[in-house]
Every structure is written in C-alpha cells, then in structure tokens.
Amino acid sequence: MPEKKIAPYGSWKSPITSDVIVKGSIGLSQVKLEGTTAYWIEMRPSEGGRQVIVRQDLKGNRRDVNSQGFNARTRVHEYGGGDYAVDGDSVYFSNFSDQQIYRASAGEPALISQDCPDDRVRYADYVIDKSRDRLICVREDHRRDARQPANEIVAVPMQGGESTVLVSGSDFYSFPRK
C-alpha cells in the first residue's frame, strides 16, 4: 500500500491536470448549413488545437474537409473568426500557418489567394458572391506597416487570383454582407 503523504492545505499534487481535462474534449463552433449538409469547426486539442471543418449529410455520413496539413483558422484582428464559407461542395477557408485562402472540394485544398505568399496578408469573414464568382471578405494587410495594418473589404476570385479592394480607409472592418 502506498505511503500516505500529508501536505499543507492547497499544496497537494493532483493527478488531474488541465491537459488531462482538455485532451479528450472537442470544441464546436461556426455551424453552417448548405442545402441538406451541415458544416462546423471542431477544435481538436489532441491535434495541437488544430481546427477542422467537418461536413455531415442527412444520412449521418461525416468527413473532415481540410486534411491533416491544414488548420482552418484566421488571425485577422488577432482573435480571428469567420474562418470559412461554403458554396455547394466547395469550402473556402483561411489556413492558420500562412493565413491564405484555400478552396477544398475533392482532393487536397487548393490555394486561391494570390496577394502575398505569407501571413502578412490575412483574410476572414467570407461571403459568397455567386453572381460575380468571388468571395467578399475582410483583409488585413501588414505589408506596408507592421504596426498598423491596412484593414479593407476585398473581393477574391473564387477560382484564384489577386484581390480587388472594395472598401478601405477605416481602422476596422468586420462581417461584410451583401
């Protein structure tokens, strides 16, 4: 039998740590419906906190949209949000490591943003503009001044290409809607 140890009040060691508590939990957010299919983001602590877009149809068939090398999360305004949008079978999302926009449909996600190859340009809060075949979103551009990024509403071609600035000049933009 293990020897009992006496410790002052509040100083005992517990086998229950914060890692043990959160390791098995999955956070759910950003639920979206596209026709009869539901999408949501799962935050998976067991995968280093990676955010995975999950798709489930009416029959209960469920699959991950963004593969292992992709983390659907944006750093716009530092706290992120509005990490993805759905259009039919295509899902558009920000990838955490490079902050670029990717389109996931069949196969590996494809890069569609062409403004900057690294995380100095970030995107969030996507709206699908089907009639013009583009995404409308917030863009945070750190290329000009690292201390004060330019915040803009931009249009990004859904098939890939450079953004077109639609609105600029204010310190903060969020949640564009048509």
N, C-alpha and C positions, 0 to 999 in steps of 0.2 A: 504494500500500500504506500502511495507517495506521501512524503512527509508534508504536513500542513505548515504553511508559512503565514506569519502574521505581518501585515503591513499597515502603516498608518492610513487613516480614512482617506479615500480618494486617490491613493497611490498604487493600488494593486494593478497587476498586469491582467488584461483581459485577452482571451483568445479571439474575441470578436473585434476585428479591425474594420476601418472604413473600406478597405479593399475587399474584404470578405462580404460586406454588405452590398456593395455596388457591382461586384464582378458578375453576378448572375442576373442582374436586372437589365432591362432594355427600356430605354425611354422612347416614347412615341410622340411625333409632332407632325405638323403641316399636312393634314389629311386633305386629299383632293379626289374628286370623282371625275372620271372621263367616261361617259356613256354608262355602261354597267360594270366598269372596272374601278376599283378603289386603289389609291396610292397613298403612301405615308412614308415618313422618315423614321427609321429606327436608329437610335444612338446605342452603339454596342461597346460597352466597356471592355468586354473580352477581346475586342479587336483594336484596342488602343483608343477607344472613343470614336471610332470611325462611324460616320453617318451613312446609312444605306437606304436608298429609295426602294421600297418594297411594293410590288404590284400583286393584287389578288382579284381574280374574276369571280363571277357569280357561283361557279362550281366549287370555289374554295381553292383553286389552283393558285399557288403563291410562288413568286420568284423574286430574287434580287435584280434590280435594274442596273445598278452600277457595280461593276465587277470589283474584285479584291483590291486592285491598284488605285481605285477611285474613292474619294471621300466627299460626299455631296454637302458642302458647307462653304459659306462665304464669310469674308471678313469685312465687308462694306460697313462703314461706321464702327469698325472694330468688333461689334457684337453680332453682326450677321443677321440672317433672317431672309425669308423669301428665296430659299436655296434652289428651287426648281419649279418648272412648269410642264404641263402635259398637253400634247396635241396629238390626238389619235393614238398611234402606237409609238410615237416619239416622245422622249422625255429630255428636256433641256435642263442642265444643272451646272452650278459652279463647282469646280474641283478645288478642294482646300489647298493642295500643295502649290498650285500655280495660279489659282484664282481665275482661271479661264473658263469659258463656256463650252460644254460638250453636249452633243446630241447622242442619246442612247436609243437604239431601236433594236435591230437584230445585230448580234456580234458585239465587238468592243466599242465603247464610246468613241465618237469622232470629234475632234476639235473644230469649233466653228468660229470662235472669236479670233480676229486677226489684228487687233490693235497693238498688242505688245506681247512678247513671248514669256513674260514672267509676272510675278504677283504685284507689280507696280500699278497695274490696272485691274480693278475688281468690279464684279457685276452682281446685282441682286434684284429681287422683286420683279420677276418676269411676268409679262403679259403677252399673250399670243395675239398678233395682228395678222390673222389669216388672209385678209383681203390684200395685204401688201407683202405677204410671205416673210414676215420679220418678227423679231422679239422686241418689245419695248421694255426697257429696264433702267435701273439706276446704275450709273458707272461712277466709280471713284478712281480718279486718275492721279497717281503720285509721281508721274514722270517730270512734271515741271517744278514742283516744290515739295520736298519730302515732309515739310512741317505742316503745310496747308494744302491738302489735295483739292483738286477741282471736282466738284460734285455736279453731275449732269444727268439728264434723261436722254438716253440714246436709243437708236434703232439698230439692231444687229440682224443681218440677213440670216434666215433660218438655214440656208444651205451653206453658210460660211462667208466671211468677208469682213471688211472694215466697218466700224460703226459710223452712223451719222448722228451728230449731235442735234437733238430736237429742242432742248431747253437747257440753259446754263445761266450762271450769274448769281445764284443764291448759294448760301453756305450749306444748305441741307435739302435733300430731296428723298422722298420715300413713297412707296405704294403708288406708282403710276397706274392709272386706269383709263380705259377708253370709253 
